[in-house]
Amino acid sequence: MSSENHHLPNRIKLIWGISAVGSFAALVVITGLIWLTYRYWSWPFWLVSTFAAITIIEPIIEGSLIPYRYRFTRYQISAVAVEMQSGFIFKKRVAIPIARVQNVTLNAGPLLQWQKLTKVSIATASTDHGIEGLELDEAEALRDQIMRLAREARHDQA
């Protein structure tokens, strides 16, 4: 892997979509509980209305932002840093110096496992950053590359 920009696999959009559906389901349950409090304990109706609006609007926004999120999420590995970028309007760029990397972990929940994807977590002494939704073989190669570069960087500093 060179220092070129890498995009996530297309299948991550399905995972994000299922996550939006999960958010919707949780909001439906919360709104139902709020409605029960309105019905049986006379809580204010505006509370039910507010949660019902959030239940409808939030998943629509989350779902409609999936193509945007996918298009502007990328990562890059170089000899000096692991760089991650997301967003266009609200751009976020993170650069993790290779010499500061302490650990690289691969993990995947049930949805990522179902799509044969994994998350690469890069830990430093102070924080943890992740690249979500990589192919397993690509993630393993990325982990090995980052750890090799980190060992070399520490060796060069000694």
C-alpha positions as CSV (number, residue, x, y, z in Angstrom):
1,M,0.0,0.0,0.0
2,S,1.4,3.3,-1.0
3,S,0.7,6.8,0.2
4,E,-2.3,7.2,-2.2
5,N,-5.9,7.8,-0.9
6,H,-7.9,4.7,-0.3
7,H,-11.7,4.5,-0.2
8,L,-13.8,2.1,1.9
9,P,-15.4,-0.8,0.2
10,N,-18.9,-0.1,-1.3
11,R,-20.5,-2.7,1.1
12,I,-20.0,-0.3,4.0
13,K,-22.9,1.7,2.7
14,L,-25.2,-1.3,3.5
15,I,-23.8,-1.4,7.0
16,W,-24.5,2.3,7.5
17,G,-28.0,1.8,6.1
18,I,-28.7,-1.0,8.5
19,S,-27.4,1.2,11.3
20,A,-29.8,3.9,10.3
21,V,-32.7,1.4,10.5
22,G,-31.4,0.3,14.0
23,S,-31.5,4.0,15.1
24,F,-35.1,4.3,13.8
25,A,-36.1,1.2,15.7
26,A,-34.6,2.5,18.9
27,L,-36.3,5.9,18.4
28,V,-39.7,4.1,17.8
29,V,-39.3,2.3,21.1
30,I,-38.4,5.5,23.0
31,T,-41.3,7.4,21.3
32,G,-43.7,4.6,22.3
33,L,-42.5,4.8,25.9
34,I,-42.9,8.6,25.9
35,W,-46.4,8.2,24.5
36,L,-47.2,5.8,27.3
37,T,-46.1,8.4,29.9
38,Y,-48.3,10.9,28.1
39,R,-51.3,8.5,28.1
40,Y,-51.0,7.2,31.7
41,W,-49.2,9.9,33.6
42,S,-50.3,13.0,31.8
43,W,-46.9,14.1,30.6
44,P,-47.1,17.0,28.1
45,F,-48.1,16.2,24.5
46,W,-45.4,18.4,23.1
47,L,-42.9,15.8,24.4
48,V,-44.6,13.0,22.4
49,S,-44.7,15.3,19.3
50,T,-41.1,16.2,19.6
51,F,-39.9,12.6,19.9
52,A,-42.2,11.5,17.0
53,A,-40.7,14.2,14.8
54,I,-37.2,13.2,15.8
55,T,-38.1,9.5,15.1
56,I,-39.1,10.4,11.6
57,I,-36.5,13.0,10.7
58,E,-33.3,11.5,12.2
59,P,-33.2,8.3,10.2
60,I,-34.1,10.1,7.0
61,I,-31.2,12.5,7.5
62,E,-28.8,9.7,8.5
63,G,-29.8,7.5,5.5
64,S,-29.6,10.4,3.0
65,L,-26.1,11.3,4.2
66,I,-24.7,7.8,3.5
67,P,-23.6,8.6,-0.1
68,Y,-22.0,11.8,1.1
69,R,-20.3,10.0,4.0
70,Y,-19.0,7.3,1.6
71,R,-17.7,9.7,-1.0
72,F,-15.6,11.8,1.4
73,T,-14.3,9.1,3.7
74,R,-10.7,8.0,2.9
75,Y,-7.4,7.1,4.4
76,Q,-3.8,7.2,3.5
77,I,-0.7,5.5,4.9
78,S,2.8,7.0,4.5
79,A,6.1,6.5,6.2
80,V,5.4,9.3,8.6
81,A,1.7,9.2,9.3
82,V,-1.7,7.5,9.0
83,E,-4.1,10.1,7.7
84,M,-7.9,9.8,7.8
85,Q,-10.3,12.2,6.2
86,S,-14.1,12.5,6.3
87,G,-16.6,15.2,5.3
88,F,-16.8,17.9,2.7
89,I,-18.8,20.7,4.4
90,F,-17.5,19.7,7.9
91,K,-14.1,18.4,6.9
92,K,-12.2,16.3,9.4
93,R,-8.6,15.3,8.8
94,V,-6.7,13.3,11.4
95,A,-3.0,12.5,11.1
96,I,-1.5,10.0,13.4
97,P,2.3,10.1,13.5
98,I,3.6,6.6,12.8
99,A,6.2,6.9,15.6
100,R,3.3,7.4,18.1
101,V,1.4,4.2,17.1
102,Q,1.4,1.7,19.9
103,N,-1.1,-0.9,18.8
104,V,-3.2,-1.8,15.8
105,T,-6.3,-3.9,16.4
106,L,-8.8,-5.5,14.0
107,N,-12.3,-5.9,15.3
108,A,-15.7,-6.5,13.7
109,G,-19.2,-6.6,15.1
110,P,-21.9,-8.9,13.7
111,L,-22.8,-6.6,10.8
112,L,-19.2,-6.1,9.7
113,Q,-18.6,-9.9,10.0
114,W,-21.8,-10.6,7.9
115,Q,-20.3,-8.4,5.1
116,K,-16.8,-9.9,5.7
117,L,-15.5,-6.5,6.7
118,T,-13.5,-5.3,9.7
119,K,-12.5,-2.2,11.6
120,V,-8.8,-1.2,12.0
121,S,-8.3,0.6,15.3
122,I,-5.0,2.5,15.6
123,A,-4.0,3.3,19.2
124,T,-1.6,5.9,20.5
125,A,-0.8,6.7,24.1
126,S,-3.6,9.3,24.3
127,T,-6.3,8.2,21.8
128,D,-7.7,5.6,19.5
129,H,-8.8,6.2,15.9
130,G,-10.4,3.7,13.5
131,I,-10.9,3.0,9.8
132,E,-14.2,1.2,9.6
133,G,-15.3,-1.3,7.0
134,L,-12.2,-2.7,5.3
135,E,-11.9,-6.0,3.6
136,L,-10.3,-8.5,6.0
137,D,-7.2,-9.2,3.9
138,E,-6.7,-5.5,3.2
139,A,-7.1,-4.7,7.0
140,E,-4.5,-7.4,7.9
141,A,-2.0,-6.0,5.4
142,L,-2.7,-2.5,6.7
143,R,-2.1,-3.6,10.3
144,D,1.1,-5.2,9.3
145,Q,2.3,-2.2,7.3
146,I,1.5,0.3,10.1
147,M,3.2,-1.8,12.8
148,R,6.3,-2.4,10.6
149,L,6.5,1.4,9.9
150,A,6.0,2.1,13.6
151,R,8.8,-0.3,14.6
152,E,11.1,1.3,12.0
153,A,10.2,4.8,13.1
154,R,11.0,4.0,16.8
155,H,14.2,2.2,15.7
156,D,15.3,5.3,13.8
157,Q,14.6,7.6,16.8
158,A,16.8,5.4,19.1
